[in-house]
Amino acid sequence: MPIIKSAKKALRVSQRKNQVNQPYREKLRNLIKDLNQQPDKKKLPLVFSTLDRAAKKNIIHKKTADRLKARLTKKTKSSTPAKTPKSSTSSRGRSASG
């Protein structure tokens, strides 16, 4: 326990901020866990906005939010099968007459 008066106040402030920030952290943790277990592109906007809000309120660092967004995007892209584009080699650089 702190002995100095300013340290006591700092402890009170820290505990108060912890109580305020805890629901945001839990929500964020649960959203990320759900997205990791079942990757879905439809869930990404909700997770991204929650990450951005948490970074804006200094619950997590901005670069941490960016890193998590990049990893989640990569994971959702790898889990869904990519559509192969049709190759159009017939009209590349050739005229119609041959």
FIKOLZA-1660 file (N, C-alpha, C; in steps of 0.1 Angstrom, whole numbers, plus 5000, padded with zeros to 4 digits):
% residues 98
   i   px   py   pz ch aa at
   1 5008 4988 5000  A  M  N
   1 5000 5000 5000  A  M CA
   1 5009 5012 5000  A  M  C
   2 5004 5023 4993  A  P  N
   2 5012 5035 4993  A  P CA
   2 5011 5042 5006  A  P  C
   3 5022 5049 5009  A  I  N
   3 5023 5057 5021  A  I CA
   3 5021 5072 5019  A  I  C
   4 5027 5077 5008  A  I  N
   4 5027 5091 5005  A  I CA
   4 5013 5095 4999  A  I  C
   5 5009 5107 5003  A  K  N
   5 4995 5111 4999  A  K CA
   5 4993 5111 4984  A  K  C
   6 5002 5116 4976  A  S  N
   6 5001 5116 4961  A  S CA
   6 5000 5102 4956  A  S  C
   7 5007 5093 4962  A  A  N
   7 5007 5079 4957  A  A CA
   7 4993 5072 4960  A  A  C
   8 4987 5076 4972  A  K  N
   8 4974 5071 4975  A  K CA
   8 4964 5076 4965  A  K  C
   9 4965 5089 4961  A  K  N
   9 4956 5094 4951  A  K CA
   9 4958 5088 4938  A  K  C
  10 4970 5085 4934  A  A  N
  10 4973 5079 4921  A  A CA
  10 4968 5065 4921  A  A  C
  11 4968 5058 4932  A  L  N
  11 4962 5045 4933  A  L CA
  11 4947 5045 4931  A  L  C
  12 4940 5055 4938  A  R  N
  12 4926 5056 4936  A  R CA
  12 4922 5059 4921  A  R  C
  13 4930 5068 4915  A  V  N
  13 4927 5072 4901  A  V CA
  13 4929 5060 4892  A  V  C
  14 4939 5052 4895  A  S  N
  14 4943 5040 4887  A  S CA
  14 4931 5030 4888  A  S  C
  15 4927 5028 4900  A  Q  N
  15 4916 5018 4902  A  Q CA
  15 4903 5022 4896  A  Q  C
  16 4900 5035 4896  A  R  N
  16 4888 5041 4890  A  R CA
  16 4889 5039 4875  A  R  C
  17 4900 5042 4869  A  K  N
  17 4902 5040 4854  A  K CA
  17 4901 5026 4850  A  K  C
  18 4907 5017 4859  A  N  N
  18 4906 5003 4856  A  N CA
  18 4892 4998 4855  A  N  C
  19 4883 5003 4865  A  Q  N
  19 4869 4999 4865  A  Q CA
  19 4862 5004 4852  A  Q  C
  20 4865 5016 4848  A  V  N
  20 4859 5022 4836  A  V CA
  20 4863 5014 4824  A  V  C
  21 4876 5011 4823  A  N  N
  21 4881 5005 4810  A  N CA
  21 4879 4990 4809  A  N  C
  22 4876 4983 4820  A  Q  N
  22 4875 4969 4820  A  Q CA
  22 4864 4964 4811  A  Q  C
  23 4852 4970 4810  A  P  N
  23 4842 4965 4801  A  P CA
  23 4846 4966 4786  A  P  C
  24 4853 4977 4783  A  Y  N
  24 4858 4978 4769  A  Y CA
  24 4868 4967 4766  A  Y  C
  25 4877 4964 4775  A  R  N
  25 4887 4954 4773  A  R CA
  25 4880 4940 4771  A  R  C
  26 4870 4937 4780  A  E  N
  26 4863 4924 4779  A  E CA
  26 4856 4923 4766  A  E  C
  27 4849 4934 4762  A  K  N
  27 4842 4933 4749  A  K CA
  27 4851 4931 4737  A  K  C
  28 4862 4938 4738  A  L  N
  28 4872 4937 4727  A  L CA
  28 4878 4923 4727  A  L  C
  29 4882 4918 4738  A  R  N
  29 4887 4904 4739  A  R CA
  29 4877 4894 4734  A  R  C
  30 4865 4895 4737  A  N  N
  30 4855 4886 4733  A  N CA
  30 4852 4886 4718  A  N  C
  31 4852 4899 4712  A  L  N
  31 4850 4900 4698  A  L CA
  31 4862 4894 4690  A  L  C
  32 4874 4896 4695  A  I  N
  32 4885 4891 4688  A  I CA
  32 4886 4876 4689  A  I  C
  33 4882 4870 4701  A  K  N
  33 4882 4856 4703  A  K CA
  33 4872 4850 4693  A  K  C
  34 4860 4856 4692  A  D  N
  34 4849 4850 4683  A  D CA
  34 4854 4851 4669  A  D  C
  35 4860 4861 4665  A  L  N
  35 4865 4862 4651  A  L CA
  35 4876 4853 4648  A  L  C
  36 4885 4850 4658  A  N  N
  36 4895 4840 4656  A  N CA
  36 4890 4826 4655  A  N  C
  37 4879 4823 4662  A  Q  N
  37 4873 4810 4662  A  Q CA
  37 4865 4807 4649  A  Q  C
  38 4858 4817 4645  A  Q  N
  38 4849 4816 4633  A  Q CA
  38 4852 4829 4624  A  Q  C
  39 4862 4828 4616  A  P  N
  39 4865 4840 4608  A  P CA
  39 4853 4843 4598  A  P  C
  40 4849 4856 4598  A  D  N
  40 4838 4860 4590  A  D CA
  40 4840 4874 4586  A  D  C
  41 4839 4877 4573  A  K  N
  41 4842 4891 4569  A  K CA
  41 4831 4900 4573  A  K  C
  42 4819 4895 4576  A  K  N
  42 4808 4904 4580  A  K CA
  42 4810 4909 4594  A  K  C
  43 4818 4902 4603  A  K  N
  43 4821 4907 4616  A  K CA
  43 4832 4917 4617  A  K  C
  44 4840 4918 4606  A  L  N
  44 4852 4927 4606  A  L CA
  44 4849 4941 4609  A  L  C
  45 4838 4948 4603  A  P  N
  45 4836 4962 4606  A  P CA
  45 4833 4964 4621  A  P  C
  46 4825 4956 4627  A  L  N
  46 4822 4957 4641  A  L CA
  46 4835 4957 4650  A  L  C
  47 4843 4947 4647  A  V  N
  47 4856 4945 4654  A  V CA
  47 4865 4957 4652  A  V  C
  48 4866 4962 4639  A  F  N
  48 4874 4973 4636  A  F CA
  48 4870 4986 4643  A  F  C
  49 4857 4988 4643  A  S  N
  49 4852 5000 4650  A  S CA
  49 4855 5000 4665  A  S  C
  50 4853 4988 4671  A  T  N
  50 4856 4986 4685  A  T CA
  50 4871 4988 4688  A  T  C
  51 4879 4983 4679  A  L  N
  51 4894 4985 4681  A  L CA
  51 4897 5000 4680  A  L  C
  52 4891 5007 4670  A  D  N
  52 4894 5021 4668  A  D CA
  52 4889 5029 4680  A  D  C
  53 4878 5026 4685  A  R  N
  53 4872 5033 4697  A  R CA
  53 4881 5031 4709  A  R  C
  54 4886 5019 4711  A  A  N
  54 4895 5016 4722  A  A CA
  54 4908 5023 4721  A  A  C
  55 4913 5024 4709  A  A  N
  55 4925 5032 4707  A  A CA
  55 4923 5047 4709  A  A  C
  56 4911 5052 4705  A  K  N
  56 4908 5066 4707  A  K CA
  56 4907 5069 4722  A  K  C
  57 4902 5060 4730  A  K  N
  57 4901 5062 4744  A  K CA
  57 4913 5058 4752  A  K  C
  58 4924 5055 4745  A  N  N
  58 4936 5051 4751  A  N CA
  58 4935 5039 4760  A  N  C
  59 4926 5030 4756  A  I  N
  59 4925 5017 4763  A  I CA
  59 4936 5008 4758  A  I  C
  60 4938 5008 4745  A  I  N
  60 4949 5001 4739  A  I CA
  60 4957 5012 4730  A  I  C
  61 4969 5009 4726  A  H  N
  61 4977 5018 4718  A  H CA
  61 4972 5017 4704  A  H  C
  62 4973 5028 4697  A  K  N
  62 4968 5029 4683  A  K CA
  62 4975 5019 4674  A  K  C
  63 4988 5017 4676  A  K  N
  63 4995 5008 4667  A  K CA
  63 4992 4993 4671  A  K  C
  64 4988 4991 4683  A  T  N
  64 4983 4977 4687  A  T CA
  64 4970 4975 4680  A  T  C
  65 4961 4984 4679  A  A  N
  65 4949 4983 4672  A  A CA
  65 4951 4980 4657  A  A  C
  66 4960 4988 4651  A  D  N
  66 4964 4986 4637  A  D CA
  66 4969 4972 4635  A  D  C
  67 4978 4967 4644  A  R  N
  67 4984 4954 4642  A  R CA
  67 4973 4943 4643  A  R  C
  68 4964 4944 4653  A  L  N
  68 4953 4935 4654  A  L CA
  68 4944 4934 4642  A  L  C
  69 4941 4946 4637  A  K  N
  69 4933 4947 4625  A  K CA
  69 4939 4940 4613  A  K  C
  70 4952 4942 4611  A  A  N
  70 4959 4936 4600  A  A CA
  70 4959 4921 4602  A  A  C
  71 4962 4916 4614  A  R  N
  71 4962 4901 4616  A  R CA
  71 4948 4895 4614  A  R  C
  72 4938 4902 4619  A  L  N
  72 4924 4897 4617  A  L CA
  72 4920 4897 4603  A  L  C
  73 4924 4907 4595  A  T  N
  73 4921 4907 4581  A  T CA
  73 4928 4896 4574  A  T  C
  74 4940 4894 4577  A  K  N
  74 4948 4883 4571  A  K CA
  74 4942 4870 4574  A  K  C
  75 4937 4868 4586  A  K  N
  75 4931 4855 4590  A  K CA
  75 4918 4853 4583  A  K  C
  76 4910 4863 4581  A  T  N
  76 4897 4861 4575  A  T CA
  76 4899 4859 4560  A  T  C
  77 4909 4865 4554  A  K  N
  77 4912 4863 4539  A  K CA
  77 4917 4849 4537  A  K  C
  78 4925 4844 4546  A  S  N
  78 4931 4830 4544  A  S CA
  78 4920 4820 4546  A  S  C
  79 4910 4822 4555  A  S  N
  79 4900 4812 4558  A  S CA
  79 4890 4811 4547  A  S  C
  80 4887 4822 4540  A  T  N
  80 4877 4821 4530  A  T CA
  80 4883 4818 4516  A  T  C
  81 4878 4809 4508  A  P  N
  81 4884 4806 4496  A  P CA
  81 4883 4818 4486  A  P  C
  82 4894 4821 4480  A  A  N
  82 4895 4832 4471  A  A CA
  82 4890 4828 4457  A  A  C
  83 4882 4837 4451  A  K  N
  83 4877 4835 4438  A  K CA
  83 4889 4837 4428  A  K  C
  84 4890 4828 4418  A  T  N
  84 4900 4829 4408  A  T CA
  84 4895 4838 4397  A  T  C
  85 4902 4848 4393  A  P  N
  85 4897 4856 4382  A  P CA
  85 4898 4849 4369  A  P  C
  86 4889 4852 4359  A  K  N
  86 4890 4845 4346  A  K CA
  86 4901 4851 4338  A  K  C
  87 4909 4843 4332  A  S  N
  87 4920 4848 4324  A  S CA
  87 4915 4851 4310  A  S  C
  88 4919 4863 4306  A  S  N
  88 4915 4867 4293  A  S CA
  88 4927 4869 4284  A  S  C
  89 4933 4858 4280  A  T  N
  89 4945 4858 4272  A  T CA
  89 4942 4860 4257  A  T  C
  90 4930 4858 4253  A  S  N
  90 4926 4858 4239  A  S CA
  90 4928 4872 4233  A  S  C
  91 4925 4883 4240  A  S  N
  91 4925 4896 4235  A  S CA
  91 4937 4905 4239  A  S  C
  92 4947 4899 4245  A  R  N
  92 4958 4906 4250  A  R CA
  92 4967 4911 4239  A  R  C
  93 4968 4923 4236  A  G  N
  93 4977 4929 4227  A  G CA
  93 4976 4924 4212  A  G  C
  94 4965 4919 4209  A  R  N
  94 4963 4914 4195  A  R CA
  94 4952 4921 4189  A  R  C
  95 4953 4923 4176  A  S  N
  95 4942 4929 4168  A  S CA
  95 4932 4919 4165  A  S  C
  96 4920 4923 4160  A  A  N
  96 4909 4914 4157  A  A CA
  96 4912 4906 4145  A  A  C
  97 4920 4911 4135  A  S  N
  97 4923 4904 4123  A  S CA
  97 4934 4894 4124  A  S  C
  98 4942 4895 4134  A  G  N
  98 4952 4885 4136  A  G CA
  98 4965 4890 4134  A  G  C
% end
